[in-house]
């Protein structure tokens, strides 16, 4: 989805997440609001982008096998609340990513 990619790009630029080596890695509070259950974790988030790729990875020792941890921005519905968080919409709810600091 073109709009999802635009929202992801705005999120990266607004928070200054892209570093000179082009790595996008930062700590964040990730809130899973799925199936009427809310789980918040501190996680490392990595975003890999190229001409044909835009993938978001959530990495945490606290993540559960039941929680999704990889998202293809071209396939997901992604919205962005400027300078607040990125939201990945899911069939049973949403996942929000609030950056804390770049790694």
Secondary structure, DSSP 8 states (H G I E B T S, - for coil): -HHHHHHHHHHHHHTT-B-TT--BEEEEEEEEEETTEEEEEEEEEEEEEETTEEEEEEE-TT--TTS--EEETTTSEEEEETTTEEEEEETTEEEEEEEEEE-
